[in-house]
Amino acid sequence: MKTRRRARRVTLEALYEVDIAGHPPYEVIERRLQDQPMETAGIEFAYKLLDGVLEHQKGMDSLITRYAPEWPLDQMAVIDRNVLRIAIYEFLVDTETPVKVAINEAVELAKIYGSDSAPRFINGVLGALAEQIPQLHQELLAAYEPT
């Protein structure tokens, strides 16, 4: 499995545990990385994703709420919510990952961890967001509140 894909999986697992159990994020990801060793580039990418999602969560959650209004954030599956956060961070905040790659990777995570309808849901929300990238990029950065 590719390094970045493995890092996304570890980050998703960590974010899921943080959401469900409220465990400290950095302790969770350290434990996950011990259980699933990977090269330095993967570890760095996993931390980058975790940091980015945690730092920009408020703004990303606002976007998710706007682009998935039929699914209130607190009623959305925890996996779906965190898959969306990772992808939105990758293509709207960090912008290092091409949009199509971020969406494809999110759909693949949804296929592995989500329900049968999760991949289509994830693809639909991210596709709608991708059409508005320039405007949303500015909104997300404006909503950023450093911790």
C-alpha positions in Angstrom: 0.0 0.0 0.0 1.3 3.5 -0.8 2.8 5.5 2.0 0.3 8.4 1.8 -2.7 6.1 1.7 -1.4 4.3 4.8 -0.9 7.6 6.5 -4.5 8.6 5.7 -5.8 5.4 7.1 -3.9 5.8 10.3 -5.1 9.4 10.6 -8.7 8.4 10.0 -8.5 5.7 12.7 -7.0 8.2 15.1 -9.6 10.9 14.4 -12.3 8.3 14.8 -11.0 7.3 18.2 -10.7 10.9 19.2 -14.3 11.6 18.2 -15.8 8.5 19.8 -13.7 8.2 23.0 -12.3 11.7 23.4 -8.8 10.4 23.8 -5.9 12.8 23.4 -5.2 13.0 19.6 -1.4 12.8 19.7 -1.4 9.9 22.1 -3.8 8.1 19.8 -1.8 8.7 16.6 1.4 7.7 18.3 -0.1 4.4 19.4 -1.6 3.8 15.9 1.8 4.5 14.3 3.4 2.0 16.7 0.9 -0.6 15.7 1.2 0.2 12.0 4.9 1.1 11.4 5.7 3.1 8.3 8.5 5.1 6.8 9.3 8.6 8.0 7.5 10.3 5.1 4.3 8.5 6.1 4.6 9.4 9.7 5.2 13.0 8.8 2.2 13.1 6.5 0.0 11.5 9.1 0.9 14.1 11.7 0.4 16.8 9.1 -3.1 15.6 8.4 -3.9 15.3 12.1 -2.6 18.7 12.8 -4.4 20.3 9.9 -7.7 18.6 10.6 -7.6 19.6 14.3 -6.5 23.2 13.5 -9.1 23.8 10.8 -11.9 21.6 12.1 -14.3 24.5 12.9 -14.1 25.9 9.4 -14.3 22.5 7.7 -17.3 21.5 9.8 -19.0 24.7 8.6 -18.4 23.7 5.0 -19.6 20.1 5.6 -22.8 21.5 7.2 -23.4 23.8 4.2 -22.7 21.1 1.5 -24.4 18.2 3.3 -27.5 20.0 4.8 -29.6 16.9 4.9 -27.0 15.3 7.3 -26.5 17.4 10.5 -22.9 17.1 11.6 -23.7 15.5 14.9 -25.9 12.9 13.2 -23.4 12.1 10.4 -21.5 8.9 10.7 -18.2 9.6 12.5 -16.2 7.9 9.7 -17.9 10.0 7.0 -17.3 13.2 8.9 -13.6 12.5 9.4 -13.1 11.3 5.8 -14.6 14.6 4.7 -12.4 16.6 7.1 -9.2 14.9 5.8 -10.0 15.4 2.2 -11.1 19.0 2.7 -7.9 19.7 4.5 -5.9 18.2 1.7 -7.4 20.1 -1.2 -8.7 23.3 0.4 -6.1 24.1 3.1 -2.9 22.4 2.3 -3.5 22.3 -1.5 -0.5 20.0 -2.0 -2.7 17.1 -3.0 -4.5 17.5 -6.3 -8.3 17.7 -5.9 -9.1 14.6 -7.9 -6.5 12.6 -5.9 -7.9 13.8 -2.5 -11.4 12.9 -3.6 -10.4 9.5 -4.9 -8.5 8.7 -1.7 -11.5 9.8 0.4 -13.9 7.6 -1.6 -11.4 4.7 -1.1 -11.4 5.3 2.7 -15.2 5.4 2.6 -15.3 2.1 0.8 -13.1 0.5 3.5 -14.5 2.0 6.6 -17.9 3.4 5.8 -21.3 2.1 5.0 -22.4 1.0 1.5 -23.7 4.4 0.7 -20.7 6.3 2.2 -18.5 6.4 -1.0 -21.3 8.0 -3.0 -22.1 10.5 -0.2 -18.4 11.4 0.2 -18.0 11.8 -3.5 -21.0 14.0 -3.8 -20.1 16.4 -1.0 -16.5 16.7 -2.1 -17.5 17.1 -5.7 -19.8 20.0 -4.8 -17.0 21.6 -2.7 -14.4 21.1 -5.4 -16.6 23.2 -7.8 -16.2 26.2 -5.4 -12.5 25.9 -4.5 -11.3 29.5 -4.9 -14.2 31.0 -2.8 -14.1 28.2 -0.2 -10.4 28.4 0.2 -10.7 32.1 1.3 -13.7 31.3 3.6 -11.9 28.4 5.3 -8.7 30.5 5.9 -10.9 33.3 7.2 -12.6 30.9 9.7 -9.2 29.6 10.9 -8.7 30.2 14.6 -5.3 29.1 15.8 -5.3 27.2 19.0 
